[in-house]
Amino acid sequence: MCNSNFDLNKVEAEAMALLEKMTAEERFDLVASGDPDMPGASNTIMAIKRLGIPEINLADATGGISVNFRTAFGNTKEPTAFPCPMLLAATWNTELSRAYARAVGEECRACGIHFLLGPGINIYRSSANGRNFEYMGEDPYLTASMASSYVESMQSTGVAACAKHFICNNEEYKRRGCNVIVDERTLHEIYLPGFKAAVDAGVLGIMTAYNQLNGEWCGQSYYVVTELLKEELGFKWLCMTDWTATWDGEKVAKSGTDLEKPFGQALKKSKEKLLGTPYIDRMAFNILKTCIAAGFYKKDFKKPELYELFEEHERIAKKVNDEGIVLLKNDGILPLSISESDCRILVSGNCARRLELSGGGSAQVKGYNLVTYLDSFIEEFGEETVVYAENPTDEQIRSADCIFLFCGFAQDYRDKFYEGESRARPFDLPDDDLITRCTMLNPATVVCVVAGGGVRMDWAGKAAAIIQAFYGGQTGPKSMVDIITGRVNPSGKLPFTIECKFEDSPAYGYDKIEPNWDTPHYDIPEIKRDTFFCKEEDGSCYTYDLEYKEGVFVGYRWYESKQIKTRFPFGHGLSYTSFAYENLIIKKENDMVYVSFCVKNVGHREGAEIAQVYVQDVESSVPRPIKELKGFVKLMLQPGESKKVEIKLDRSAFSYWDPAVKAWTLEPGEFVIHVGASSSDIRLKGNIYFL
Ligand code: BGC
């Protein structure tokens, strides 16, 4: 972590000494930091000049540094637009997660940003969540693995990470009015592991969520902040609220939260009651302690010389795209080989000419050296070969040698097909009709989906190839061309399941994402604020219950147990080569299980395979998923090359959370170990017994 050599006692003594010098007013101002009239102040922790305490800068977020940072800090150079975190997760490469986070951390240092308000690590529970692209998929183990390497690496640059949004912020629909009801077992097995991994990796910041958990807003909930985060997960650094996510100042102070963003609006309403209390002292102390441990009060924090590294960062961003873009289907059309000079490639789709490849909201990153998919196609194949048409005619479609459609969602909040913060997003792509027409009229149609999650693909059977492009930032189009031409062999795999229809998903029927749902509404007259809650036309405000009735059966856990056929399963992704799995050996020594097997490249080109290990409890006293991911490895293999892999599984891989004893519990009996290329492409199986 940042400044990891610190001595906690010394840090706490220093923080206490500083606190003692502060007046009650100064302590209050610190924890309610931010002057609404000062531009950019919402993203800072205020300075106390009298005591030499500098201003601390915070910036979004997980796809690089967000567009807002320039207005806030007056920097002149654009930060790199990295691929979105979901694309990073699709690489299943923890070393790349490190490289990515280090690069973002270095950019923060270059710009003088102390806290990066990421990574976002909420679980993909529903494809309707507008912010899925900011997170790392549906599986807690994959999320935890990527998040922990991200946090460690970012903090090694001296920048603090702030994992968000704690907790169960899995829906953006009227997010402040959403009361998530979740049982304890599900909370522990599905929603907490990512945060636990971040805490164990030493994360210095946690941001709480907008939604309520079991009846109280996360940012002002004693259960969420003190009991779950601080006591159970052992987090001891700075816990901040999300931006205007809280309204009761006394509850905020008593919950264990340390900083209310953006302006301490609720705390300020209760200032008379709170000023000079031990609650405010504790909050201020935690802020000081975190900043001292991170080394933020040292004068040389900003390092403009790191701007020199931006070119290297762009290369890392490209590598993430190369390894994360997922080839979902390929009838053999890819890699594309164009030999005849009179070949015509038709390019279309609403994202073909889009420059900024990120989702909407606070994660939006502008970048530099921007190119569109169309630009990179023209650069690669020439203007003679590439024909662009916004609304191609049937004749243009029929006569093309092949068609590439780049279709996705909008960044503009007002657009019905927006994917981003604070809105649900539709399952259907806006260009669905165009795709259907092209796939019907021309069998050589390749569809590239520019989205953070799954979409309806009723045309999938007719498409020659389908690629999940996600949001690739500034290097996405270059990687796309490298993958299409075969210069790069695709190796990304889906961090989520794509359902055939939204009605198949666990969220359907439990969540009502349409405006007129039929759930109880609770009127809260004392806090009528247009933007805070759901608001009826008559002006009343209310919350709505969102019960996670599917329990632990999220993602592939759901589809497998319900035997629902999916469009593409979790962990799926194709390559231009193929891999064989062999020689499974499972050994158990005491409570450690060693799973070893070989993966061989049996095709003709170099390529990388992501081998996945799932565990199944054959008989259990509680309903358990058919299988759960507990290990994975990404291997680069030359044609004919074989590598042996060993994956260690400890007791936790076989356990479930038992609320009765509030602990992970391993029931004796038989377990099956599944090894495969995706959750539904299992190549090897073996058994193990716990007595
Ligand atoms: C988002 C956070 C973000 C914050 C500051 C909020 O609306 O939910 O993820 O960090 O704004 O921009």
Boltz pocket constraint, residues with backbone or C-beta under 6 A from the ligand:
constraints:
  - pocket:
      binder: B
      contacts: [[A, 60], [A, 61], [A, 117], [A, 164], [A, 242], [A, 243], [A, 362], [A, 421]]
      max_distance: 6.0
